[in-house]
Amino acid sequence: MPTPSKAPTMEQLELQEATLVFEAFDEVTALDLGSALVAAAQAEAAAVVIDIRTPDRTLFHAALPGSAPDNDHWARRKSNTVLRKHRSSMLVGMRNAAKGNVVGTSLGLDPMDFADHGGSFPIRVKGVGVIGAVTVSGLASEDDHAMIVGVLEKMLS
């Protein structure tokens, strides 16, 4: 089991989103990213679901041993948040908490379809914007987020 990560600040999250940007992204890139996340999860014996999607299709999905169907639902809800807000689910959650907001009808977000916990990150393409979301579900919120960011930093360096 991985050592729990310290939650990043809002400023750190904003910097991650500004710097972890792809030059291009297609099905091959999704497969490479998904495979790298599977390898990272296996190295930590992490029982997670990994999901990479655009607004209208799934590009990669893996359920690792020990994960549960509930992880798929969390992944869907977190990625819906990213696709709606174009921000990481963790940053959306921190901003909501800072304002005293919770996912619900007051924000126009059904909690059965949206979650603002860490673990989904926008796939941003230079000159285009957000085209999808990469999601990990099964660890603590900060650890789901950290796994994605760690792999993206290696891929995009």
C-alpha positions in Angstrom: 0.0 0.0 0.0 1.4 3.4 -0.9 2.4 5.9 1.7 -0.4 8.6 1.9 0.4 11.8 0.0 0.0 15.2 1.4 -2.7 17.1 -0.4 -1.4 19.7 -2.8 -2.5 23.4 -2.4 -4.8 25.0 -4.9 -1.8 26.9 -6.3 0.1 23.6 -6.8 -3.0 22.1 -8.5 -3.3 25.1 -10.8 0.4 24.9 -11.7 0.0 21.1 -12.5 -2.9 21.8 -14.8 -1.0 24.6 -16.5 2.2 22.6 -17.1 0.9 19.0 -17.7 -0.3 19.7 -21.2 0.0 17.4 -24.2 1.2 18.5 -27.7 -1.3 16.1 -29.2 -3.5 13.3 -27.8 -5.0 10.3 -29.6 -5.9 6.6 -29.0 -2.2 5.6 -29.0 -1.4 8.3 -26.4 -4.3 7.1 -24.3 -3.0 3.5 -24.5 0.5 4.7 -23.5 -0.9 6.7 -20.6 -3.2 4.0 -19.5 -0.4 1.4 -19.6 1.9 3.6 -17.6 -0.8 4.1 -15.0 -1.3 0.3 -14.8 2.4 -0.2 -14.3 2.5 2.4 -11.6 -0.5 0.9 -9.9 1.0 -2.6 -10.1 4.3 -1.4 -8.7 2.3 -0.2 -5.6 -0.1 -3.2 -5.6 -2.9 -0.6 -5.8 -6.4 -2.0 -6.3 -7.6 0.7 -8.6 -9.7 1.4 -11.7 -8.0 3.5 -14.4 -10.2 5.3 -16.9 -9.3 7.6 -19.8 -12.2 9.2 -21.7 -13.4 12.0 -23.9 -16.9 13.5 -23.5 -18.3 10.8 -25.9 -16.1 7.7 -25.6 -13.9 5.6 -23.4 -10.3 5.4 -24.8 -8.8 3.2 -22.0 -10.2 1.3 -19.0 -8.6 -1.2 -16.6 -9.8 -2.7 -13.4 -6.9 -4.0 -11.4 -7.2 -7.0 -9.0 -8.9 -6.0 -5.7 -10.8 -3.1 -7.2 -14.6 -3.1 -7.0 -17.5 -2.0 -9.2 -17.9 1.0 -6.9 -14.5 2.2 -8.1 -16.0 2.4 -11.7 -18.8 4.6 -10.5 -16.4 6.9 -8.6 -14.2 7.1 -11.7 -17.3 8.0 -13.9 -18.4 10.7 -11.4 -15.0 12.2 -11.0 -14.3 12.3 -14.8 -17.8 13.9 -15.3 -16.6 16.7 -13.0 -13.4 17.2 -15.0 -15.3 17.2 -18.3 -17.8 19.7 -17.0 -15.5 22.1 -15.2 -12.2 21.6 -17.2 -10.3 21.4 -13.9 -9.0 18.5 -11.8 -11.7 16.9 -9.6 -9.4 17.7 -6.6 -9.2 21.4 -7.5 -12.9 21.6 -8.0 -13.4 20.0 -4.6 -11.0 22.4 -2.9 -12.7 25.4 -4.5 -16.1 24.1 -3.5 -14.9 23.6 0.1 -13.4 27.1 0.3 -16.8 28.5 -0.7 -18.7 26.1 1.6 -20.3 24.4 -1.5 -21.0 20.8 -2.0 -21.9 18.8 -5.1 -25.6 19.0 -5.4 -28.6 20.7 -7.0 -27.5 24.1 -5.8 -24.5 23.8 -8.1 -26.4 22.1 -10.8 -24.4 18.9 -10.2 -26.3 15.7 -9.3 -24.1 13.8 -6.8 -25.0 10.6 -8.5 -23.2 11.8 -11.6 -20.5 14.1 -10.2 -17.9 13.9 -7.5 -15.3 16.5 -6.5 -12.8 14.2 -4.8 -9.3 13.9 -6.1 -8.4 11.4 -8.8 -9.4 12.8 -12.1 -7.3 15.2 -14.1 -8.0 17.1 -17.4 -6.3 16.0 -20.6 -5.3 19.3 -22.0 -3.9 19.7 -25.5 -1.8 22.8 -26.3 -3.7 25.2 -28.5 -6.9 23.1 -28.2 -7.9 22.9 -24.5 -9.4 20.1 -22.4 -10.3 17.1 -24.6 -10.8 14.4 -21.9 -10.1 13.2 -18.4 -7.8 10.6 -16.9 -9.0 9.1 -13.7 -7.8 6.7 -11.0 -10.2 5.4 -8.4 -9.5 3.1 -5.4 -7.0 4.9 -3.2 -7.3 7.9 -0.9 -8.3 11.0 -2.9 -4.8 12.6 -2.7 -3.2 9.3 -3.7 -5.4 8.8 -6.8 -4.5 12.3 -7.9 -0.8 11.8 -7.1 -0.6 8.6 -9.2 -1.9 10.5 -12.2 0.3 13.5 -11.8 3.4 11.3 -11.2 2.8 9.4 -14.5 2.0 12.6 -16.4 5.1 14.3 -15.2 7.2 11.4 -16.5 5.4 11.2 -19.8 5.5 14.9 -20.5 9.0 15.7 -19.4 
